[in-house]
Amino acid sequence: MIVDFLTPYLGDQLAYFSWTLIKVLAILIPVTLCVAYLTLAERKVIGFIQLRLGPNRVGPKGLLQPFADVLKLLTKEIIIPNGANKFLFVIAPMLSLMPALAAWAVMPFADGLVLSNIDAGLLYVLAITSMGVYGVIVAGWASNSKYALIGAMRSGAQIVAYEIAMGFALVCVLMMSGSLNLTTIVETQRTSLGFLGWNLIPLFPMFVVYFISGVAETNRAPFDVAEGESEIVAGFHVEYSGTTFAVFFLAEYANMILIAALASLMFLGGWLSPIPGIPDGFGWLAAKVAFMLFFFLWFRATFPRYRYDQIMRLGWKVFIPVTIVWLVLIGVLMRMDWWPW
Amino acid sequence: MSFENFSFYMFATVLIGAALSVIFSRNPVHAALSLVLAFFTAAGIWLMLEAEFLAISLILVYVGAVMVLFLFVVMMLDINLNRMREGYWNYLLPALVVSGIFLAELIVLIGGRVSFSKPLEVPAAITVEGNTLQLGRLLYTEYLYAFELAAVILLVAIVAAIALTLRRRKDMKLVSTDEQFSANRENRLKIVSMPTEGGRREDPS
């Protein structure tokens, strides 16, 4: 083990600490790269849907475009508006990125391949992602701009509303698996029937509710009223430029990958292979995450933006009742032992 | 100093600093955000005591939901700081009395079990099946009535809050959603067939 290798040089505690740090970097650097290429994929996919080419100038087939974008954003000036609260203005993008990255601590990538295999993993993810709303609210308030404040209010109300439906959908998942540990949740979906054993089949409505709530939580189209450019310019990040804007951007895409990964782990069997006989592995998880991410891009290219009152209606009056009914149904089925699986 | 000691003192310092900032900061939004930080570090200390369920639910409920709404209200209010500061010291005496009573109660409550000469014994951690499971089992068996009672009280609070604030304005321009959803092409759109421009038209001049 690398810890044993480091111990003579650094001492017990420091060796353990640096080994953990290496593992953290081994997760965060690929996640950041995925974010970079997700932005490229988004432009390419939407270009394809709209019969355009998408970026194709920087590097072969435009493959270096994300790096050009990052360089551009890093070299731009950060403008702090008059009357803005400087400290909060600068810290808001970090408040929004931190939860998006911290949630990866409990994500299992394959059986046993996880940074921290804690028992209450699902609760941890819910708690950490619920912190993300502060970045948006603080950004909106600290900018000292009415558009930013309106955007922050919209986004805050929307995130709080959809978090409830999302939580209920996840409660159904943990009833099925009897555990809050993400590895156990995946392993309980392992049957000899391949994909028929996944939570997707008995919990299909919950999967739909979870994924749509996830789209709303990440403020993506068609729920992107927080930045509805036709009414409030760009919402909460209207005053942000340069690196601070790039961090918001990073947070949004990291959250998308997180939602897609959680959906794959909880409903699509994570790293389990869909057809019995083919070996399981990280490749399956990656494929499922990519598949879910494609939906985010597809939605954005297809649907017009929701009207604000209809977003609230969908969250409170449609999703929450649906999830509660399904919760009771699953409970009765489990209690009566009418469980085909 | 071990890592655990170090993190405890770090959390404790941040917690006390944040709590003081809640009281002393001049800007109400700063005070609310400091309260968020205080909740978060308190959850960190609970996590060190291996009470992970309580810690996570503190973050989930208070930080993730309650404080967000709190911040909304504080941001929306236009608080005049100078007027609020007037007569600040008049409250000193009542504040001292209240905090004295509070301190006395705390001492009575935990004083019997703590002596400052020897450290408090930490109950042994539940290692076999995790305290989330244990807590759930206790809540739904032994303390079921208390738990249900708390749920009912919360429900009453929700209903009361809605009943207090729900006023239907007479002149509201809200269209009912059923009406909107039942709209279809037949009652909104009329296709009129008109002659195309194919034929030769008379020149008006």
Boltz contact constraints between the chains, C-beta under 6 A:
constraints:
  - contact:
      token1: [A, 13]
      token2: [B, 3]
      max_distance: 6.0
  - contact:
      token1: [A, 119]
      token2: [B, 130]
      max_distance: 6.0
  - contact:
      token1: [A, 120]
      token2: [B, 52]
      max_distance: 6.0
  - contact:
      token1: [A, 120]
      token2: [B, 56]
      max_distance: 6.0
  - contact:
      token1: [A, 120]
      token2: [B, 132]
      max_distance: 6.0
  - contact:
      token1: [A, 123]
      token2: [B, 56]
      max_distance: 6.0
  - contact:
      token1: [A, 124]
      token2: [B, 56]
      max_distance: 6.0
  - contact:
      token1: [A, 126]
      token2: [B, 60]
      max_distance: 6.0
  - contact:
      token1: [A, 127]
      token2: [B, 56]
      max_distance: 6.0
  - contact:
      token1: [A, 127]
      token2: [B, 59]
      max_distance: 6.0
  - contact:
      token1: [A, 127]
      token2: [B, 60]
      max_distance: 6.0
  - contact:
      token1: [A, 130]
      token2: [B, 60]
      max_distance: 6.0
  - contact:
      token1: [A, 130]
      token2: [B, 64]
      max_distance: 6.0
  - contact:
      token1: [A, 133]
      token2: [B, 68]
      max_distance: 6.0
  - contact:
      token1: [A, 137]
      token2: [B, 71]
      max_distance: 6.0
  - contact:
      token1: [A, 141]
      token2: [B, 75]
      max_distance: 6.0
  - contact:
      token1: [A, 156]
      token2: [B, 68]
      max_distance: 6.0
  - contact:
      token1: [A, 160]
      token2: [B, 68]
      max_distance: 6.0
